[in-house]
Amino acid sequence: MTTTNNASNFSADIRTYIQQKVLPLAKRQLVAFQFAKKLKLDNGYGTTYTATRYSRINLPFAPLSEGVPSQGQNMTISQESGTAQQWGDLVQISDVAELTIFHDVFQQAVRVVGLQVSETLERNAYTGNNGLMAGANVNYVNSRASRANLTTGDVLSPHEVNRAVGTMITEGVPRFGEGAGEDNEEDPNKLKGVNNPHYVAILHPLVAQDMRENTTIQTAWSYSDIRRLYTYELGEWGGVRFTSSNMVPFWTGVAAVSGTAGTAGALATSTYYIQVTAAPALTSMEEKIYQVSAGISVTGATGSIGVTLPNLSGYVFNVYVGTTSSPTHLGKCASGPTSGPLAGQATQLAGNQTVVITDIGTAQTPPAAPATGQTVYPTFVMGEDAYAMVELDALETFYLKEADKFDPQNQLRIISWKTFYGMMILNQGFFMRIESVSAFSPTYDAGNQGVMY
């Protein structure tokens, strides 16, 4: 029988082919940060920026009586504050990696760090104590009472946009492109230009598709395509310029995760409730909101609660705990971060493990849960000067490739960045959000839709 030398006989001599160009990453649409007013906090004044507003005085309710002066009016002020925080991160590469890896690892690190910077600023425009989600004015589609009451069919429509715009005009919310004065007479000549005074809306892409189902919106957006003013603008209609971003947060209601009472902590005797949330590890924006658990009877003063976290690839978890059915604190947990401001808290926890909540930790309120199985999306509608970005120290980037006393043999390459800034709500009355479900649903889960690697 003839011997055949197959390719497997020579596998050690095969040279692996690696494509020279790296594969692209999923794209993120950065929108919200562009609408923030840019403010500068001078050095030497701490980290808090305070803005002052002088309130209007009451209009006189009757004419003057002859020879009798007015009683006069008291002047009042209100103040809004925002706190700057230092944000930053780094990537560290060894000299061996730089020498042996086919692609230029340092250049790729510069690229992904650059993406991280801009996406961090965009995420923070939505989240935190002074992001857009801290807005106090909320409309639920079809006049539902709460997020939990939204159900199939409660999609965004021109009617809901009209309701928002009518409210904002009634309240005198300033529009982009208007004059600087508080009282303005409309200049008819302005109405002929492409920069007519307008409000701005930020929509999730699936909510934008709901709007496109309406023929009136289809026509309006098609005609306004050539007059875009903003990044990722979709079009104009009803005095609003619509923009779309796939970084708009959203929330999916999930059945509750329960816990088991134990004796390995510092919880006092009481009935406790827990609530679990899940966030894509890449963004830390809580997306899956589990319902609040039933009451868990704990016997203290060394009580604890064991919680088995779901197995969701690409997600990290937070566990909230409280003595009411609306927990407003993270739990304390040894499985949480070991450094930073949330060290020892039940946050950034890996899934598919049982963690032990040993006490009530840092005050933090989870997003309200939609009904189980429903996904809810916010649409932000705003006027000018609704919110701001307060900068104490501008963004700095550092590319360290030379030896120093900490790296005498030049074994490390470091790409890093930092900035000192914070978001600030200037006027709660100048913006609102509309919450809705969508007729569409994403077909990806954590590995693609949420994580976007």
ZATIGU-330381 format. One record per residue: x, y, z of N, C-alpha, C in turn; residue in one letter. Coordinates in steps of 0.1 Angstrom, whole numbers, padded with zeros to 4 digits, always signed. Example, Ala and Ser with C-alpha at 12.3 -4.5 7.8 and 13.67 -1.06 7.14 Angstrom:
// ZATIGU-330381
+0132-0057+0078+0123-0045+0078+0132-0033+0078A +0128-0022+0071+0137-0011+0071+0129+0000+0079S 
END
This chain:
// ZATIGU-330381
+0008-0012+0000+0000+0000+0000+0009+0012+0000M +0005+0022-0009+0014+0034-0010+0012+0043+0002T +0023+0048+0008+0022+0057+0019+0019+0071+0014T +0010+0078+0021+0006+0092+0017+0010+0101+0028T +0018+0111+0025+0021+0121+0035+0011+0132+0035N +0002+0132+0046-0008+0142+0047-0003+0155+0053N -0011+0165+0052-0007+0178+0057-0005+0177+0072A -0012+0169+0079-0011+0168+0094+0004+0163+0098S +0010+0156+0088+0024+0152+0091+0033+0164+0093N +0030+0175+0087+0039+0187+0086+0033+0199+0094F +0024+0197+0103+0017+0208+0109+0026+0217+0117S +0038+0212+0121+0047+0220+0128+0054+0230+0119A +0052+0228+0106+0059+0237+0096+0049+0247+0090D +0037+0247+0095+0027+0256+0089+0029+0270+0096I +0030+0280+0088+0030+0294+0093+0016+0299+0094R +0012+0304+0106-0001+0309+0108-0003+0323+0101T -0014+0324+0094-0017+0337+0087-0025+0346+0096Y -0020+0358+0099-0028+0368+0106-0030+0380+0098I -0043+0384+0097-0046+0395+0088-0039+0408+0094Q -0034+0416+0085-0026+0427+0090-0035+0438+0096Q -0047+0440+0090-0056+0450+0095-0065+0444+0106K -0066+0450+0118-0074+0445+0128-0089+0447+0125V -0097+0439+0131-0112+0440+0128-0118+0452+0135L -0128+0458+0129-0134+0470+0135-0143+0466+0147P -0145+0476+0156-0153+0474+0167-0167+0480+0163L -0177+0475+0171-0191+0481+0169-0190+0496+0172A -0199+0504+0166-0198+0518+0167-0208+0523+0177K -0204+0533+0185-0212+0540+0194-0215+0554+0190R -0228+0558+0192-0232+0571+0187-0232+0580+0199Q -0223+0590+0199-0221+0599+0210-0228+0612+0208L -0239+0614+0216-0248+0625+0213-0250+0635+0225V -0252+0629+0237-0257+0638+0248-0247+0648+0252A -0234+0645+0251-0224+0654+0256-0224+0667+0249F -0228+0667+0236-0227+0679+0228-0237+0690+0232Q -0248+0686+0239-0258+0695+0243-0255+0701+0257F -0245+0697+0264-0242+0702+0277-0235+0716+0275A -0239+0725+0283-0232+0738+0283-0219+0736+0290K -0208+0742+0284-0195+0740+0289-0191+0751+0299K -0188+0747+0311-0185+0757+0322-0171+0754+0327L -0164+0764+0332-0150+0762+0337-0150+0766+0352K -0145+0757+0360-0143+0759+0374-0128+0763+0377L -0126+0775+0381-0113+0780+0383-0105+0772+0394D -0092+0771+0393-0084+0765+0403-0085+0774+0416N -0084+0767+0427-0084+0773+0440-0097+0775+0446G -0108+0770+0440-0121+0772+0445-0128+0758+0448Y -0120+0748+0451-0126+0735+0454-0131+0728+0442G -0140+0719+0444-0145+0711+0433-0160+0713+0430T -0166+0722+0437-0181+0725+0436-0183+0738+0428T -0191+0737+0417-0194+0749+0409-0209+0752+0413Y -0211+0765+0417-0224+0769+0420-0229+0780+0411T -0241+0779+0406-0247+0789+0397-0259+0795+0404A -0261+0808+0403-0272+0815+0410-0282+0820+0400T -0295+0818+0403-0305+0824+0395-0314+0833+0403R -0316+0845+0398-0326+0855+0405-0340+0852+0399Y -0349+0849+0408-0362+0846+0404-0370+0858+0400S -0380+0856+0391-0389+0867+0388-0397+0872+0400R -0401+0884+0400-0410+0889+0410-0424+0890+0405I -0434+0889+0414-0448+0889+0411-0452+0901+0403N -0461+0899+0393-0467+0911+0386-0476+0918+0395L -0477+0931+0394-0487+0938+0403-0501+0934+0399P -0509+0932+0409-0523+0926+0407-0533+0937+0406F -0530+0950+0409-0539+0961+0408-0532+0974+0405A -0539+0984+0400-0532+0997+0397-0529+1004+0410P -0520+1014+0409-0517+1022+0421-0528+1031+0425L -0529+1033+0438-0538+1043+0444-0531+1056+0444S -0538+1067+0442-0532+1080+0441-0525+1083+0454E -0512+1087+0453-0504+1091+0464-0499+1080+0474G -0502+1067+0470-0499+1056+0478-0488+1047+0471V -0476+1046+0477-0466+1038+0470-0469+1023+0471P -0463+1015+0462-0464+1001+0463-0458+0995+0475S -0463+0983+0479-0456+0977+0491-0443+0971+0487Q -0440+0968+0474-0428+0963+0470-0427+0948+0470G -0417+0943+0464-0415+0928+0463-0402+0923+0469Q -0402+0912+0474-0390+0905+0479-0383+0898+0467N -0370+0900+0466-0362+0893+0456-0357+0880+0462M -0358+0869+0454-0353+0856+0459-0343+0850+0449T -0335+0842+0454-0325+0835+0445-0326+0820+0447I -0322+0813+0437-0320+0798+0438-0307+0795+0433S -0301+0784+0437-0288+0780+0433-0287+0765+0429Q -0279+0763+0419-0277+0749+0414-0262+0746+0415E -0259+0734+0419-0245+0731+0421-0241+0718+0414S -0229+0717+0410-0223+0705+0404-0209+0703+0409G -0205+0690+0411-0192+0687+0417-0183+0680+0407T -0171+0685+0405-0162+0679+0396-0155+0667+0403A -0153+0656+0395-0146+0645+0400-0135+0641+0390Q -0125+0635+0395-0114+0631+0386-0117+0617+0381Q -0117+0616+0368-0119+0603+0361-0106+0600+0353W -0103+0587+0351-0091+0583+0343-0090+0568+0343G -0080+0564+0335-0077+0549+0334-0064+0548+0327D -0059+0536+0326-0047+0533+0318-0046+0519+0313L -0038+0517+0303-0034+0504+0298-0019+0503+0299V -0014+0492+0304+0000+0489+0306+0004+0477+0298Q +0015+0479+0290+0020+0468+0281+0034+0466+0284I +0038+0453+0284+0052+0450+0286+0060+0451+0273S +0073+0453+0275+0082+0454+0263+0082+0441+0255D +0080+0429+0262+0080+0417+0255+0068+0416+0246V +0056+0420+0251+0044+0420+0242+0047+0429+0230A +0053+0441+0232+0055+0450+0220+0065+0443+0210E +0074+0435+0215+0084+0429+0206+0079+0417+0199L +0069+0410+0205+0066+0397+0199+0052+0396+0193T +0043+0406+0195+0030+0405+0189+0030+0411+0175I +0022+0405+0166+0022+0408+0152+0018+0423+0150F +0006+0426+0156+0001+0440+0154+0008+0449+0164H +0008+0462+0161+0014+0472+0170+0005+0474+0182D +0009+0467+0193+0001+0467+0205-0001+0481+0211V +0010+0489+0210+0009+0502+0216-0001+0511+0208F +0000+0510+0195-0010+0518+0187-0024+0514+0189Q -0026+0501+0191-0040+0496+0193-0044+0500+0207Q -0035+0501+0217-0039+0506+0230-0043+0521+0230A -0036+0529+0222-0039+0543+0220-0053+0544+0215V -0056+0535+0205-0069+0536+0198-0081+0532+0208R -0079+0521+0215-0090+0517+0224-0092+0527+0236V -0081+0532+0241-0081+0542+0252-0089+0554+0247V -0086+0559+0235-0093+0570+0230-0108+0568+0229G -0112+0556+0225-0126+0553+0226-0132+0553+0240L -0124+0548+0249-0128+0547+0263-0131+0561+0268Q -0122+0571+0265-0124+0584+0270-0137+0590+0266V -0140+0590+0253-0152+0597+0247-0164+0590+0252S -0164+0576+0253-0176+0569+0258-0178+0571+0272E -0168+0573+0280-0170+0576+0295-0177+0589+0296T -0173+0599+0289-0179+0612+0290-0194+0611+0285L -0197+0603+0275-0210+0602+0270-0219+0594+0281E -0214+0583+0286-0221+0576+0296-0225+0585+0308R -0215+0593+0313-0217+0601+0325-0227+0612+0322N -0229+0616+0310-0239+0626+0307-0253+0621+0310A -0255+0607+0310-0268+0601+0314-0269+0597+0328Y -0258+0592+0334-0258+0586+0347-0254+0595+0358T -0254+0590+0371-0249+0598+0382-0260+0607+0388G -0256+0615+0398-0265+0623+0405-0269+0635+0397N -0261+0639+0387-0264+0651+0379-0265+0648+0364N -0266+0635+0360-0268+0632+0346-0283+0634+0342G -0285+0631+0329-0299+0633+0324-0309+0624+0331L -0305+0613+0336-0315+0604+0343-0319+0609+0357M -0312+0620+0362-0316+0626+0374-0327+0637+0372A -0332+0638+0360-0342+0647+0357-0355+0644+0365G -0362+0654+0370-0374+0651+0378-0387+0651+0371A -0386+0655+0358-0399+0656+0350-0400+0644+0341N -0410+0636+0343-0411+0624+0335-0426+0622+0330V -0427+0620+0317-0440+0616+0311-0439+0601+0307N -0449+0593+0310-0450+0580+0306-0460+0579+0295Y -0456+0572+0284-0465+0571+0272-0479+0566+0276V -0489+0572+0269-0503+0568+0272-0507+0571+0286N -0500+0581+0292-0503+0586+0306-0503+0574+0316S -0494+0565+0314-0493+0554+0324-0488+0560+0337R -0490+0554+0348-0487+0560+0361-0473+0558+0365A -0466+0549+0359-0452+0546+0363-0445+0538+0352S -0432+0536+0354-0424+0527+0345-0430+0513+0345R -0433+0508+0357-0438+0495+0359-0452+0492+0352A -0459+0503+0349-0472+0502+0342-0471+0502+0327N -0460+0505+0322-0458+0505+0307-0459+0491+0302L -0466+0489+0291-0469+0476+0285-0468+0476+0270T -0470+0465+0264-0469+0463+0250-0478+0473+0243T -0473+0481+0233-0481+0491+0226-0479+0505+0231G -0472+0506+0242-0470+0520+0247-0457+0525+0241D -0458+0528+0228-0446+0533+0220-0447+0548+0219V -0435+0554+0216-0434+0568+0214-0441+0572+0201L -0449+0583+0201-0456+0587+0189-0456+0603+0189S -0460+0608+0177-0461+0623+0176-0469+0629+0187P -0480+0622+0191-0488+0628+0202-0480+0630+0215H -0472+0620+0218-0464+0622+0231-0454+0633+0229E -0448+0635+0217-0439+0646+0215-0446+0659+0216V -0458+0660+0210-0466+0672+0211-0469+0676+0225N -0472+0666+0233-0475+0668+0247-0463+0674+0254R -0451+0669+0252-0439+0674+0258-0436+0688+0253A -0437+0690+0240-0433+0704+0235-0443+0714+0240V -0456+0710+0240-0466+0720+0245-0463+0724+0260G -0459+0714+0268-0456+0716+0282-0444+0726+0283T -0434+0723+0275-0422+0731+0276-0424+0745+0271M -0431+0747+0261-0434+0761+0256-0443+0768+0266I -0453+0761+0272-0461+0767+0283-0453+0772+0294T -0442+0764+0298-0434+0767+0309-0423+0777+0305E -0422+0781+0293-0412+0790+0288-0398+0785+0287G -0396+0772+0285-0383+0766+0284-0376+0772+0272V -0364+0778+0274-0357+0784+0262-0353+0774+0252P -0354+0777+0239-0351+0769+0228-0337+0772+0223R -0330+0762+0217-0318+0764+0210-0320+0774+0198F -0311+0783+0197-0312+0793+0186-0320+0805+0189G -0325+0807+0201-0333+0819+0205-0323+0829+0210E -0328+0841+0212-0320+0852+0218-0316+0849+0232G -0308+0857+0238-0303+0855+0252-0312+0860+0262A -0321+0870+0259-0330+0876+0268-0341+0866+0273G -0347+0869+0285-0357+0860+0290-0371+0863+0283E -0373+0875+0279-0385+0878+0272-0382+0882+0257D -0387+0875+0248-0384+0877+0234-0396+0879+0225N -0395+0888+0216-0405+0889+0205-0399+0882+0193E -0407+0873+0188-0402+0864+0177-0400+0873+0165E -0388+0871+0159-0384+0878+0147-0388+0869+0135D -0398+0874+0127-0403+0866+0116-0392+0861+0106P -0382+0870+0105-0371+0866+0096-0364+0853+0100N -0364+0851+0113-0357+0838+0117-0364+0826+0113K -0377+0827+0111-0385+0816+0107-0382+0811+0093L -0375+0819+0085-0372+0815+0071-0359+0807+0070K -0351+0807+0081-0338+0801+0081-0338+0786+0085G -0327+0780+0084-0326+0766+0088-0323+0764+0103V -0320+0775+0110-0316+0774+0124-0328+0780+0132N -0340+0777+0129-0351+0782+0136-0350+0777+0151N -0355+0785+0160-0355+0781+0174-0362+0767+0176P -0356+0758+0184-0360+0745+0184-0356+0738+0198H -0363+0728+0201-0359+0719+0212-0351+0707+0206Y -0345+0699+0214-0337+0688+0210-0341+0676+0217V -0342+0665+0210-0346+0652+0216-0335+0642+0213A -0332+0633+0223-0323+0622+0221-0331+0609+0223I -0331+0601+0213-0338+0588+0212-0329+0576+0212L -0334+0565+0218-0327+0552+0215-0330+0548+0201H -0322+0541+0193-0324+0538+0179-0337+0530+0177P -0341+0521+0187-0353+0514+0185-0366+0523+0187L -0365+0533+0195-0375+0543+0196-0376+0551+0184V -0365+0554+0178-0365+0561+0165-0372+0554+0155A -0370+0540+0155-0378+0532+0145-0393+0532+0147Q -0397+0533+0160-0411+0535+0163-0416+0548+0156D -0409+0559+0158-0413+0571+0152-0413+0570+0136M -0404+0563+0131-0404+0562+0116-0416+0554+0110R -0423+0547+0119-0435+0540+0115-0446+0550+0112E -0445+0562+0116-0455+0572+0114-0452+0579+0101N -0462+0580+0092-0460+0586+0079-0457+0601+0080T -0463+0608+0089-0459+0622+0091-0445+0624+0094T -0440+0616+0103-0426+0617+0107-0417+0613+0095I -0420+0603+0088-0412+0598+0077-0410+0610+0067Q -0421+0617+0064-0420+0628+0054-0412+0639+0060T -0414+0643+0072-0407+0654+0078-0392+0652+0079A -0389+0640+0083-0374+0637+0084-0368+0635+0071W -0375+0631+0061-0369+0630+0048-0365+0644+0042S -0374+0653+0045-0372+0667+0039-0361+0675+0048Y -0359+0671+0060-0349+0678+0068-0336+0671+0069S -0334+0661+0061-0321+0654+0060-0310+0663+0057D -0312+0673+0048-0301+0681+0043-0298+0693+0052I -0305+0694+0063-0303+0706+0071-0299+0702+0086R -0291+0692+0087-0287+0687+0100-0277+0697+0107R -0280+0699+0120-0271+0707+0128-0263+0699+0138L -0267+0687+0142-0261+0680+0153-0256+0666+0148Y -0247+0661+0156-0242+0648+0154-0253+0638+0156T -0254+0628+0146-0265+0618+0146-0279+0624+0146Y -0281+0635+0139-0294+0640+0138-0303+0632+0128E -0315+0629+0132-0324+0622+0123-0333+0631+0115L -0337+0642+0120-0345+0651+0113-0353+0660+0123G -0361+0669+0117-0368+0679+0125-0383+0677+0123E -0391+0679+0134-0405+0679+0133-0411+0685+0146W -0422+0693+0144-0429+0698+0155-0421+0707+0164G -0411+0714+0159-0402+0722+0167-0392+0715+0175G -0389+0703+0171-0379+0694+0178-0369+0689+0168V -0357+0690+0170-0346+0682+0162-0343+0670+0170R -0345+0658+0163-0343+0645+0169-0329+0640+0166F -0323+0635+0176-0310+0628+0175-0311+0614+0181T -0302+0605+0176-0303+0591+0181-0289+0587+0186S -0290+0579+0197-0277+0574+0203-0280+0560+0208S -0271+0550+0205-0272+0537+0210-0265+0536+0224N -0262+0547+0230-0258+0547+0244-0268+0552+0253M -0280+0555+0248-0292+0559+0256-0294+0547+0265V -0295+0548+0279-0298+0537+0287-0312+0531+0285P -0314+0519+0289-0327+0513+0289-0327+0502+0299F -0340+0497+0303-0341+0488+0314-0351+0477+0310W -0347+0465+0313-0356+0453+0311-0359+0447+0325T -0372+0445+0327-0377+0439+0339-0375+0424+0339G -0370+0419+0351-0367+0405+0352-0372+0400+0365V -0377+0388+0366-0382+0382+0378-0372+0383+0389A -0377+0384+0401-0369+0386+0413-0359+0375+0416A -0347+0379+0421-0337+0370+0427-0339+0371+0442V -0340+0360+0449-0342+0360+0463-0329+0357+0470S -0330+0357+0483-0318+0355+0491-0321+0345+0503G -0311+0341+0510-0312+0331+0521-0306+0337+0533T -0313+0338+0544-0308+0343+0556-0296+0335+0562A -0286+0342+0567-0275+0335+0573-0270+0342+0585G -0259+0338+0591-0254+0344+0603-0239+0347+0602T -0235+0353+0590-0221+0356+0588-0218+0370+0585A -0226+0379+0592-0225+0393+0589-0228+0402+0601G -0232+0414+0598-0235+0424+0608-0249+0430+0607A -0258+0423+0600-0272+0428+0599-0279+0425+0612L -0287+0436+0616-0295+0434+0628-0308+0426+0625A -0315+0422+0635-0327+0415+0634-0337+0423+0627T -0343+0419+0616-0353+0426+0608-0357+0418+0596S -0367+0423+0589-0370+0417+0576-0364+0426+0565T -0356+0420+0556-0349+0427+0546-0354+0423+0532Y -0352+0433+0523-0356+0431+0509-0343+0433+0500Y -0341+0425+0490-0330+0427+0481-0335+0429+0467I -0327+0436+0460-0329+0438+0445-0316+0437+0438Q -0316+0429+0427-0304+0427+0419-0306+0435+0406V -0295+0441+0401-0294+0446+0388-0282+0441+0381T -0283+0441+0368-0272+0436+0359-0268+0447+0349A -0255+0448+0347-0250+0458+0338-0239+0452+0329A -0239+0455+0316-0228+0451+0308-0215+0456+0314P -0205+0447+0315-0192+0450+0321-0185+0462+0315A -0187+0464+0302-0180+0474+0294-0186+0488+0298L -0198+0489+0301-0204+0503+0304-0208+0505+0318T -0211+0495+0326-0216+0496+0340-0229+0503+0340S -0237+0504+0329-0250+0510+0329-0260+0499+0332M -0267+0500+0343-0276+0490+0348-0288+0488+0338E -0289+0476+0332-0299+0474+0321-0310+0463+0325E -0306+0453+0332-0315+0443+0336-0319+0445+0351K -0331+0449+0353-0335+0453+0367-0345+0442+0372I -0340+0434+0382-0348+0423+0387-0358+0429+0397Y -0369+0423+0398-0379+0428+0408-0374+0426+0422Q -0380+0434+0431-0376+0433+0445-0380+0420+0451V -0372+0414+0459-0375+0401+0465-0386+0402+0475S -0391+0390+0479-0400+0390+0491-0392+0392+0503A -0398+0395+0514-0391+0398+0527-0383+0386+0531G -0371+0389+0536-0362+0378+0541-0360+0381+0556I -0364+0372+0565-0363+0374+0579-0348+0370+0584S -0342+0380+0589-0328+0378+0593-0327+0380+0609V -0320+0371+0615-0318+0372+0629-0304+0377+0632T -0303+0389+0638-0290+0396+0641-0285+0393+0655G -0275+0399+0659-0268+0410+0653-0257+0406+0643A -0256+0393+0640-0246+0388+0631-0253+0382+0618T -0264+0388+0614-0271+0383+0603-0265+0386+0589G -0268+0378+0579-0264+0380+0566-0274+0375+0556S -0272+0378+0543-0281+0372+0533-0272+0367+0522I -0274+0354+0518-0267+0348+0507-0275+0350+0494G -0269+0354+0484-0276+0357+0471-0269+0350+0460V -0276+0341+0453-0270+0334+0441-0273+0342+0429T -0262+0347+0422-0264+0356+0411-0266+0348+0398L -0274+0354+0389-0276+0347+0376-0263+0345+0368P -0264+0336+0359-0253+0333+0350-0255+0340+0337N -0250+0352+0336-0251+0360+0323-0238+0365+0319L -0233+0359+0307-0220+0362+0302-0220+0377+0298S -0209+0384+0302-0207+0398+0298-0213+0408+0308G -0220+0403+0318-0226+0412+0328-0220+0412+0341Y -0221+0423+0349-0217+0423+0363-0230+0428+0370V -0230+0425+0383-0242+0426+0391-0240+0436+0403F -0251+0443+0407-0252+0450+0419-0263+0443+0428N -0261+0444+0441-0271+0439+0450-0275+0450+0460V -0287+0454+0460-0292+0464+0469-0300+0457+0480Y -0300+0464+0492-0306+0458+0504-0312+0469+0512V -0324+0466+0518-0330+0476+0527-0341+0469+0535G -0347+0477+0544-0357+0471+0553-0371+0475+0548T -0372+0481+0536-0385+0483+0529-0384+0477+0515T -0396+0477+0509-0396+0470+0495-0391+0480+0485S -0384+0490+0489-0377+0499+0479-0363+0502+0484S -0354+0492+0482-0341+0493+0488-0334+0506+0482P -0326+0513+0490-0319+0525+0485-0304+0524+0490T -0299+0513+0492-0285+0511+0496-0279+0499+0489H -0267+0500+0485-0260+0488+0481-0257+0479+0494L -0256+0466+0492-0252+0458+0503-0237+0459+0505G -0232+0455+0516-0218+0453+0518-0215+0438+0515K -0203+0436+0508-0200+0423+0504-0185+0422+0501C -0179+0411+0507-0165+0409+0505-0161+0406+0491A -0171+0402+0482-0168+0399+0468-0167+0411+0459S -0170+0423+0465-0170+0435+0457-0156+0440+0455G -0155+0453+0450-0142+0459+0447-0134+0460+0460P -0121+0459+0458-0112+0459+0470-0105+0473+0471T -0108+0482+0462-0102+0496+0463-0112+0505+0456S -0110+0518+0458-0118+0528+0452-0130+0532+0462G -0138+0542+0457-0149+0547+0466-0159+0537+0469P -0161+0526+0461-0171+0515+0464-0164+0502+0469L -0153+0504+0475-0146+0492+0480-0155+0485+0491A -0156+0472+0490-0164+0464+0500-0179+0465+0497G -0184+0471+0486-0198+0472+0484-0202+0461+0474Q -0215+0457+0473-0220+0447+0465-0222+0452+0451A -0211+0455+0444-0212+0461+0431-0201+0455+0422T -0203+0455+0409-0193+0449+0399-0191+0434+0403Q -0201+0427+0407-0200+0413+0411-0201+0404+0398L -0192+0394+0398-0193+0384+0387-0206+0376+0389A -0212+0371+0378-0223+0363+0379-0220+0348+0382G -0230+0340+0383-0229+0326+0385-0221+0323+0398N -0224+0330+0409-0217+0327+0422-0227+0331+0433Q -0225+0326+0444-0233+0330+0456-0224+0340+0464T -0230+0352+0466-0223+0362+0474-0231+0364+0487V -0223+0369+0497-0229+0371+0510-0230+0386+0513V -0242+0391+0516-0244+0405+0520-0244+0405+0535I -0234+0413+0540-0231+0413+0554-0236+0425+0561T -0240+0435+0554-0245+0447+0561-0251+0456+0550D -0258+0467+0555-0263+0478+0546-0251+0487+0543I -0249+0490+0530-0237+0498+0526-0241+0512+0522G -0234+0516+0511-0235+0530+0506-0249+0533+0500T -0253+0545+0503-0266+0549+0498-0266+0550+0482A -0274+0543+0476-0275+0543+0461-0288+0537+0457Q -0296+0543+0448-0309+0539+0445-0309+0532+0431T -0314+0520+0430-0314+0513+0417-0324+0519+0408P -0323+0517+0395-0333+0521+0386-0347+0514+0389P -0358+0521+0387-0371+0514+0389-0372+0503+0378A -0378+0492+0383-0379+0480+0374-0392+0482+0365A -0391+0479+0352-0403+0477+0344-0410+0464+0348P -0421+0462+0342-0428+0450+0344-0419+0438+0338A -0420+0427+0345-0412+0416+0340-0414+0413+0325T -0403+0412+0318-0404+0409+0303-0405+0422+0295G -0407+0433+0301-0408+0446+0293-0395+0453+0293Q -0392+0460+0282-0380+0468+0281-0385+0483+0279T -0380+0492+0287-0384+0506+0287-0372+0514+0283V -0375+0524+0274-0365+0533+0268-0369+0548+0272Y -0359+0556+0276-0362+0570+0278-0359+0578+0266P -0367+0588+0263-0364+0598+0253-0363+0611+0260T -0352+0618+0258-0349+0631+0265-0352+0642+0256F -0361+0652+0260-0364+0664+0253-0360+0676+0261V -0352+0684+0255-0346+0695+0263-0345+0708+0256M -0344+0719+0263-0341+0732+0258-0327+0736+0261G -0323+0748+0257-0309+0752+0260-0307+0755+0274E -0295+0753+0279-0291+0755+0293-0298+0746+0303D -0301+0734+0298-0308+0724+0307-0297+0718+0317A -0286+0715+0311-0275+0709+0319-0261+0713+0314Y -0251+0710+0322-0238+0715+0318-0227+0705+0322A -0216+0707+0316-0204+0700+0320-0194+0710+0327M -0191+0708+0339-0182+0717+0347-0168+0711+0347V -0159+0718+0341-0145+0714+0340-0136+0721+0350E -0129+0713+0358-0118+0718+0367-0105+0717+0360L -0102+0706+0354-0089+0703+0347-0092+0696+0334D -0087+0701+0323-0089+0696+0310-0084+0682+0309A -0089+0675+0299-0085+0661+0296-0070+0661+0292L -0063+0652+0299-0049+0650+0295-0046+0636+0292E -0038+0633+0282-0034+0620+0279-0019+0618+0280T -0014+0606+0284+0000+0604+0286+0004+0591+0279F +0016+0592+0272+0021+0581+0265+0036+0579+0270Y +0037+0569+0279+0050+0567+0286+0057+0555+0280L +0068+0558+0273+0076+0548+0266+0091+0548+0270K +0095+0557+0279+0109+0558+0283+0111+0553+0297E +0124+0549+0300+0127+0544+0313+0127+0555+0323A +0123+0551+0336+0124+0561+0347+0128+0553+0359D +0128+0560+0371+0132+0553+0383+0123+0542+0388K +0110+0542+0383+0101+0531+0386+0102+0520+0376F +0108+0522+0365+0109+0512+0354+0123+0514+0348D +0133+0511+0356+0147+0514+0352+0152+0507+0339P +0146+0495+0336+0150+0488+0324+0140+0489+0313Q +0131+0499+0314+0122+0502+0303+0114+0490+0298N +0108+0483+0308+0100+0471+0305+0085+0474+0303Q +0081+0486+0305+0067+0489+0305+0063+0500+0295L +0052+0499+0289+0047+0510+0281+0033+0513+0287R +0030+0526+0289+0017+0530+0296+0010+0540+0288I -0002+0538+0285-0011+0548+0279-0022+0551+0289I -0023+0564+0293-0032+0568+0303-0039+0581+0300S -0049+0584+0308-0056+0596+0307-0063+0600+0320W -0066+0613+0321-0073+0618+0333-0080+0631+0329K -0091+0633+0336-0098+0646+0335-0105+0649+0348T -0107+0661+0351-0114+0665+0363-0126+0673+0359F -0138+0667+0360-0150+0674+0356-0162+0668+0362Y -0174+0673+0360-0186+0668+0365-0198+0673+0357G -0209+0665+0357-0221+0670+0351-0229+0678+0361M -0237+0687+0356-0245+0696+0365-0258+0700+0358M -0269+0697+0365-0282+0701+0361-0284+0716+0364I -0286+0724+0353-0288+0738+0355-0302+0742+0358L -0312+0735+0352-0326+0738+0355-0334+0726+0352N -0340+0720+0363-0348+0708+0362-0360+0711+0352Q -0365+0723+0352-0376+0726+0344-0373+0727+0329G -0361+0727+0325-0357+0729+0311-0356+0716+0303F -0358+0705+0310-0358+0692+0302-0367+0682+0309F -0370+0672+0301-0379+0661+0306-0375+0648+0299M -0381+0638+0304-0379+0625+0296-0393+0619+0294R -0394+0612+0283-0406+0604+0280-0402+0589+0280I -0409+0581+0288-0405+0567+0288-0416+0559+0281E -0411+0549+0273-0419+0541+0264-0413+0527+0263S -0421+0518+0258-0416+0506+0253-0414+0508+0238V -0410+0497+0231-0408+0498+0216-0415+0486+0210S -0419+0488+0197-0425+0477+0189-0414+0468+0185A -0402+0473+0186-0390+0465+0182-0382+0460+0194F -0375+0449+0192-0367+0444+0203-0353+0440+0198S -0343+0442+0205-0330+0438+0200-0329+0423+0200P -0322+0417+0190-0320+0403+0189-0307+0398+0195T -0299+0408+0199-0286+0404+0206-0288+0405+0221Y -0279+0398+0228-0278+0400+0243-0265+0405+0247D -0260+0402+0259-0249+0409+0265-0237+0409+0256A -0233+0398+0250-0221+0397+0242-0220+0407+0231G -0232+0411+0225-0231+0420+0214-0239+0433+0217N -0252+0433+0220-0259+0445+0222-0254+0453+0234Q -0252+0446+0245-0249+0454+0257-0234+0457+0258G -0226+0447+0254-0211+0448+0256-0205+0455+0244V -0209+0452+0232-0204+0458+0220-0189+0458+0219M -0183+0446+0218-0169+0445+0219-0162+0450+0207Y 
END
